[in-house]
Amino acid sequence: MRILFMGTPDFALETLKALHADGENIVGVVTQPDKPRGRGNIMTPPPVKVFAEANGIPVYQPTTLKNGAFDDTLKALDPELIVVVAYGKILPVSLLDYPTYGCMNVHGSLLPALRGAAPMQRAIMEGHPVTGITTMYMADGIDTGDMLLKAEMPIEPDDNFETVHDKLAALGAETMRKTIAALRAGTLVRIPQDDALATYAAKIEKADCLIDFTRPAIVVHNRIRGLSPIPLSFTHTPDGKMLKVVSARVGCLEGQKAVPGTVISVSDGIEVACGEGTVIFTRVVPEGKGQMGAADFVRGRKVSVSDLLS
């Protein structure tokens, strides 16, 4: 079976590696153009491009798929199946309809829950105890196509976006392998999604990252870990400087009387009052500085008991 792979970040890389290890006939990899990264704005290729080139797989980096811009290349490659994992752009109907066996996608949630751009972050931020992978046929809509296989995974109390991402990347690769095997065996079943049960995982915006201390401590904690290690939640110290939070833990669930946002202790991290209970920052990134332990930040006299974070 001639497979065209489309994907860009590390999450996609695990599936590409798995298909290559299985000896699948990958006729090409389509990924986003190289982008400037870091302080030096060094042009950096996507992870899937690095792997593909190292393994002799042709790489294509079109700036657009619209208006038939990729049609000639698509016809030349003539894929029977297109596998899409976090490609980063909406695919035109002409591409979706091309391959004999359709376009399959690896999505990082248990559909129809959390359709959209940030299902892994939102699952943690919303306090879900379980998440997972859904393989699906792609349709002309945002994650609305028929479901194929699902695999569940618990979200542990100490998980953050990074750990969930890495575990789901591996689970997604294995689930796609099983999906392709079922396709070959003729046992693959399409399951339409129930739109009435659908929820949406919108792209993470800066406003999502500002900590709202009026919320319960567990809600604040979930937001912090769902946004770590990138882009990171943040608050502001009394001098107006941004303080990003890398990690935290719940101090107490109820019982404190301070105004939300008030620093009530710096003896073991930075303990801050929430609408219900407290949250304790353990690692932070002060404005203009590198990551450090909260205790080191406190020793620098940058925050004190009774300070109000906002």
N, C-alpha and C positions, 0 to 999 in steps of 0.2 A: 504494500500500500504506500503510495506516494504522499508524504505528510509535509505540509508547510507549517512551520512553527512561528507564532507571532507573540512576542513578549519583550520586556525591557529590564525590570529590576531583578534583585536577588530572588524574590518570590517566584519569578518565572524560571530562574536558572535551574532550580531543583527538578522541575518537570522536564526541561530540555535534557539535563544530564541523564535522567531516568530513561527517556525514550532513546537516547543515543546508546546507553548501556544495553538496552534491549535489542539493539541492532535494527531499529526502525529505519526505514528509508526516508530520511529527512532531506528533502530536496532544497531547502533553503530556510533561513531565519530572517524574519522581518522584525526590525527593532527601531527605536527612536534614534534620531541623529545624535552624534556625540555632543556633549554639553560642557561648558566651562564649570569647573568645580574648585572649591577651596579658595584660599586667599590669593593664590596666584592665578586664578581663573584658567587653570590648565585644562585644555580640552580632554575630556575623559570619555571613553567608550562605555556603553552599557555592559553590564556583566555578561549577558547572553552573547554579545558580539565577541567578547574576548574568548569565551568558551568555544563558540562556533568556529572562529578563525583558527584556533589551536587544534581543532579536530577536522579541518578541511571541509566545513560546511559553508556554502555560499551565504553571504550576508547582504541584506538589502536594507537601506535606511532612507526610505522616501520621506520627504518633508510633508507630503500630503497624500491621502488616498482618495480625495474627492475628485469629481469630474473626470473619472476614468484615468487618472494619472498613473495608476499602478496596473491598469488592465493588460497592457502588453506583456509586462513581466509575469503577471499571474498566468496568462495563457501559455507563456513559454515554459513555466514551471509545471503547469498542468497538475496541481495537487488533487488527490482523491479525497483528502481530509485536511482540514485546517484546524490546528490546535492553538488556542489563544489563552494566554495567561498574563494578565496585567499588562496589556499592550499600551494602554494609556490614551487611546483615541477611539471614538465611535467608528465602527466599520460600515462602509456603504453596503447597501443591499446587493449590489452587483458582485461584491466579494463574498457575502454571506451565502448567496445562491449558487456560487460557482462549483464547489467540489461535490462529487457524487455522494459522499457520506456526510456532507454538511460541515459546519463550523462548531467545534466543541470548545467549551470554556471551563476553566477551573476557577470557581468563585469561593472566597473565604468566609462563607457563612452557610447556615442551614436554611436555604431558600424555602419559602418566599420571604423569610425574615432578613432584614438588613441588605436589601438591594442597594447598589450604589458604590461610591468610590472608597469609603472607609469602613468596611464591615468589621475588620479586626479591632480597630481603635474603638469604634462605637460599642461593640459587644462588651469590652472591658469597662468603658465609661458608664455604660448603662447597668453594670452589675450582673451580667448574664453568668450563670454558673457553667453553662455549656456552650460551645460553639462547634464549628466543624467545616467541612468542605462539601460543596455540591458541584458535580460535573453536570453540564447542561448543554443543550443545543442553543446556539445563539439565534436571536430574533431581532427584528427591527424595533428595539426598545431597550431600556436599561435593565438588564438582568431579568428579562421577562420570559425567556425561552423555556421549553420543556426540560424538566429535570431528568437526570439519568441515574447516577449513583450518589449516595451520601455517606459520609463518615463523620461520626461525632468525636469530640474531644473536650474534656473538662477544662475550664479555666480555673487554675489553682489560685489561692489567695495571694500568693507572692508573684504571680505572673504579671508582666507588663507587656507593652506592645511588642517589644523585641522578642521576648520568649514565645509569645503566642504566634507571632509572625514566623519564627523559625520552625516551630512545631507544625504549623499549618502548611508551610512550604513543603515539608517532607511528606505530610499526609496528603497534600494535593497531588504530589508527584505519584504516589502509590495509587491514589484513587483514579487518576487518569490512566495509569497502566491497566488497571482492572477494567476501566471503561472501554478501552480499545480492545482488550481481550474479549469482552462480552460482545462488542460489535462484530469481531471476527467470528465468534461462535454463534452469532445470530440470536443471542439471548437478551440483547439490550432492549429495555422497555422505556418508552417516553412517558413521562408523568407531567401533565399540564399543571402549572402553578395556580393556586387559588389566590387571585388578586385581593380578595377580601381579607386575607391573612398577611398581606405584604406590609413590611415596614421599610423605611428608607435610611440609609447610612450616608448622610451628606459628607462631602469633602470637608476636611478639617480647616477651619478658618481661624484667624488670630483671635477673634472674639470667643471661640471655644476654649482657648487656652488660659484665659483670665480666670483665676480661682475665685469662686463665689463662696465666701466663708459663711454666708447665711444658710447654706445648705447643711444637712447632717454630715457628720465626720466621715461616715462610710461613703457618701456620695462624693465628697471632696477627694478622698483617698482613691476611689475608683477613677476619677478624672485624672489625677496625677499619674497613676500607673498606666492608664490607657494612652497617655501622651508621651510616655518615656520609652526610649531615649530621644525621640524626635516627634514633634517639634518642641516639646516640653511645656508644661503648664507654668504660669508665672503669677506673681503678685508684685507689689511695690512696697519698699521700705519707707519710713516716714520722710526721708529726704527725696522721695520721688524716683529713686533708682529701681530698675527692674531686678527682681530676684526670681530666677527660674528654679524649679524644683525637680530634681532627678528622681528622688525616691523619698518615701514617707511611710509611716505606719499609723494606724488608728491608736490614739491615746486612750480615750474613754468614749463610750457611746452616749453618755448622758451625764447630767449632774453638775456641769459647770455653769456659772452665772455671768461670765464676762461678755462684753460686747463682741460679736463675731469679728474675727480678724485680730483680736488682741493677743499679744504674746504673753502667755501666762507662766512659762517656765523655759529656761535655757540650760537646765542641768543635764539633760539627756537628749540633745538635739534641740530643735526649736518647736516648742509646743504652742499651738495656736487654737484659740477658741473658735468653734463652729456653731451653727445654729443649734445643733444637738451634738454634744461631746466635743472632743478635740482631735486634732491631727498633729503628728510630730514629724517635721522635716528631718531627714537624715543625711541627704546629700543635696547640694544646691549649686547653682551657677550664678554668682553675682554679676551685675552688669559690668562688662569690660574685663572680666576675669575668667579663669578656667574653672572646671568643676572641682569642688572641694567638699569635705565633710561639713555638716552643719556646725559641729563643735568648733572647727577651725574658723568658720565665719563668725561665730559668737566671740571667740577669743580676739578677733580683730575689732571687737566693740562696734560691729556694724548693726547689731540689733540687741535690744534689751527687754527685760520684763516690763510690761505695760505699753510697749510700742504697739501702734495700730498698723497692721498691714492692709493694703487696699488695692 
